[in-house]
Amino acid sequence: MEASDGSEKESEAIQIIVKEKNPQLVDKERLTKHSSKFRYLLEDLGLKELDMTDFDPLVVVLFLTMLDDQVVDEINDDQFRDLHKLSVVFEVEWLTIKCRKFLSYKCQEFVDLTYVFEESFFIARKLKIKGPIYEFLRIVRARDEAGSFIQDYVKRHTYHALSTDHWHYLLRATVSNSEVFLDLMTEAVDNERALDPNTRCSGHKGGAVRLGTVSKPPSSTRKILTYLIRDECTSGNG
């Protein structure tokens, strides 16, 4: 590297702290060349080391390698989340685009929709980026398989395990097919009442029989109904 006076300028190494591995020494120019965030941290703030222990160490090494050659031959499913997050956090736009194309391809080709939904949901919820989840919603709405995907996904995760944010996006995916959620609600009511002691028959004096009462609908059913009503009354993106 040449200095402004034509002399050879010595490269500066930045120490990257990686979880469960020895620190990685990386040339400063490799980090700052295509990242405004790295330029801010290393040039404006003058930091000499960066902590990346929140990320998978193998993905960090891959990320640093990609910054050097700017080549993305393949992205593995188990690497995507941290690789995409690194590209967003450190504002490496070309890599973010590559990661989004990887997810978009899976969605358009209907390859492992559960994976696509969960990664898109993570991006929307944790990184506050809604583009991938909106693309997912647009595509599944146009496919006849959307209803079966929602049913399989909900059954696999159980009603109680899904957050209200999950329901928000799942409902939007089936906005034109309310039958899917009506079926799910019917099944939820049947399953939960079968297990609820308040709905079992109990003996009464004189041989009379009364049904136990339920003070409020099962929690999962109330959650679904609440979001059905909100979606009917509220318009939004996606």
C-alpha positions in Angstrom: 0.0 0.0 0.0 1.4 3.4 -0.9 1.2 6.6 1.2 0.3 9.9 -0.2 4.0 10.8 -0.7 4.6 7.7 -2.8 6.4 5.7 -0.1 5.2 2.3 1.0 2.6 2.6 3.8 2.7 -0.1 6.5 -0.6 -1.9 6.8 -2.4 -1.8 10.2 -3.7 -5.0 11.7 -7.0 -4.9 13.7 -7.6 -7.6 16.4 -11.0 -9.4 16.1 -12.0 -11.1 19.3 -13.8 -14.4 18.5 -15.6 -16.7 20.8 -13.6 -19.9 21.8 -10.8 -19.1 19.3 -7.6 -17.1 19.3 -8.0 -13.5 18.2 -8.0 -13.0 14.4 -5.6 -10.3 13.0 -7.2 -8.6 10.0 -5.8 -5.8 7.8 -7.7 -2.6 8.6 -8.2 -1.8 4.9 -10.0 -5.1 4.3 -12.5 -4.1 7.0 -13.0 -0.5 6.0 -13.0 -0.8 2.2 -16.7 -1.6 1.8 -18.2 -0.8 5.3 -19.1 2.6 6.6 -19.6 1.1 10.1 -16.0 -0.3 10.1 -14.7 3.1 8.9 -16.5 4.8 11.8 -15.3 2.3 14.4 -11.7 2.1 13.2 -11.0 5.5 11.8 -13.3 7.9 13.5 -13.2 6.2 16.9 -9.7 4.8 16.5 -10.5 1.3 17.9 -7.8 -1.3 17.6 -9.9 -4.3 18.3 -13.5 -5.5 17.7 -15.5 -7.9 19.8 -17.4 -10.4 17.7 -18.0 -13.0 20.4 -21.8 -12.7 19.9 -21.5 -14.6 16.6 -20.6 -18.1 15.7 -16.8 -18.2 15.4 -16.8 -20.2 12.2 -19.1 -17.7 10.6 -17.0 -14.8 11.8 -13.9 -16.4 10.0 -16.1 -16.9 6.9 -17.2 -13.3 7.1 -13.7 -12.0 7.3 -12.6 -14.2 4.4 -15.5 -12.9 2.3 -14.5 -9.3 3.0 -11.1 -10.1 1.5 -12.1 -11.7 -1.8 -15.8 -10.5 -2.0 -16.8 -14.0 -3.3 -19.8 -15.9 -2.0 -19.8 -19.3 -3.5 -22.4 -20.8 -1.2 -24.3 -20.0 2.0 -25.2 -22.9 4.2 -28.5 -22.8 6.1 -26.8 -22.9 9.5 -24.5 -20.0 8.6 -27.1 -17.7 7.1 -28.5 -16.1 10.2 -25.1 -14.9 11.7 -23.7 -14.1 8.3 -26.6 -11.9 7.4 -26.6 -10.3 10.8 -22.9 -9.5 10.5 -23.5 -7.9 7.2 -26.3 -5.8 8.6 -24.6 -4.8 11.8 -21.3 -3.8 10.1 -23.1 -2.4 7.1 -21.5 -4.5 4.4 -24.2 -3.9 1.8 -22.9 -6.1 -1.0 -22.9 -9.1 1.4 -26.4 -8.2 2.7 -27.7 -8.3 -0.9 -26.1 -11.7 -1.4 -27.7 -13.1 1.8 -31.1 -11.7 0.9 -30.9 -13.3 -2.6 -30.2 -16.6 -0.9 -33.3 -16.4 1.2 -35.4 -15.0 -1.7 -34.4 -17.9 -3.9 -35.6 -20.4 -1.3 -38.9 -18.6 -1.0 -39.6 -18.2 -4.7 -38.8 -21.9 -5.3 -40.8 -23.0 -2.3 -37.6 -24.7 -0.8 -38.1 -25.3 2.9 -40.7 -22.7 3.7 -40.5 -23.3 7.4 -36.8 -22.2 7.3 -37.6 -19.2 5.1 -40.4 -18.1 7.5 -38.3 -18.5 10.6 -35.3 -16.6 9.2 -37.5 -13.9 7.8 -39.4 -13.6 11.1 -36.0 -13.3 13.0 -34.9 -10.5 10.6 -38.2 -8.7 11.1 -38.3 -9.1 14.9 -34.6 -8.7 15.9 -33.2 -6.5 13.1 -36.4 -4.6 12.5 -36.1 -5.2 8.7 -39.5 -6.2 7.2 -38.5 -6.7 3.5 -37.9 -10.5 3.7 -41.1 -11.3 5.7 -43.2 -9.2 3.3 -41.8 -11.0 0.3 -42.6 -14.3 2.0 -46.2 -13.2 2.6 -46.6 -12.1 -1.0 -45.4 -15.4 -2.3 -47.3 -17.7 -0.1 -50.5 -15.9 -0.6 -50.2 -16.6 -4.3 -49.7 -20.3 -3.9 -52.2 -23.0 -3.1 -49.8 -24.6 -0.7 -50.0 -21.7 1.8 -52.8 -23.1 3.8 -51.1 -26.5 4.3 -47.8 -24.8 5.3 -49.6 -22.7 8.0 -51.4 -25.8 9.3 -48.2 -27.9 9.4 -46.2 -25.0 11.0 -48.7 -24.3 13.7 -49.1 -28.0 14.6 -45.4 -28.5 14.7 -44.8 -25.7 17.1 -48.0 -26.0 19.2 -50.3 -23.0 19.8 -48.8 -21.9 23.1 -45.3 -21.9 21.7 -46.1 -19.2 19.1 -45.8 -15.6 20.1 -48.4 -13.0 19.1 -45.9 -11.7 16.5 -45.9 -15.2 14.9 -49.7 -15.1 14.7 -49.6 -11.6 13.2 -47.6 -12.8 10.2 -49.2 -16.2 9.9 -52.6 -14.5 9.7 -51.4 -12.1 7.0 -50.2 -15.1 5.0 -53.7 -16.5 4.9 -55.6 -13.3 4.6 -57.7 -14.7 1.7 -58.3 -18.1 3.2 -59.9 -17.8 6.6 -60.9 -21.5 6.4 -57.4 -22.4 7.5 -57.7 -20.6 10.8 -61.2 -21.7 11.4 -60.0 -25.3 11.2 -57.1 -24.5 13.5 -59.4 -22.9 16.1 -61.8 -25.8 16.0 -59.0 -28.2 16.6 -57.6 -26.0 19.4 -61.0 -25.9 21.2 -61.5 -29.6 20.9 -58.0 -30.5 22.1 -57.9 -28.0 25.0 -61.4 -28.8 26.3 -60.6 -32.5 26.2 -57.7 -31.9 28.6 -59.5 -29.2 30.7 -61.0 -30.6 33.9 -63.5 -27.6 34.0 -65.3 -29.1 31.0 -65.8 -32.6 32.3 -69.1 -33.9 33.6 -69.5 -34.0 37.4 -72.1 -35.7 39.6 -74.9 -33.8 41.4 -77.1 -34.9 44.3 -80.1 -36.9 43.2 -78.4 -38.3 40.2 -78.5 -35.0 38.2 -75.5 -34.3 36.0 -74.1 -30.9 35.2 -71.3 -29.8 32.9 -68.4 -27.9 34.4 -68.2 -24.3 33.3 -65.3 -22.5 31.7 -64.9 -18.9 32.7 -63.1 -17.9 29.5 -62.1 -19.5 26.2 -58.8 -21.5 26.0 -55.9 -19.1 25.8 -54.6 -20.2 22.4 -58.1 -19.8 20.9 -58.4 -16.3 22.4 -55.0 -15.4 20.9 -56.1 -16.5 17.4 -59.5 -14.7 17.6 -57.9 -11.5 18.9 -55.6 -11.3 15.9 -58.3 -12.3 13.4 -60.3 -9.4 14.6 -57.4 -7.0 14.6 -56.5 -8.0 11.1 -60.0 -7.4 9.9 -60.0 -3.9 11.4 -56.4 -2.9 10.7 -54.7 -2.5 7.4 -50.9 -2.6 7.1 -47.9 -3.5 4.9 -47.4 -7.0 3.6 
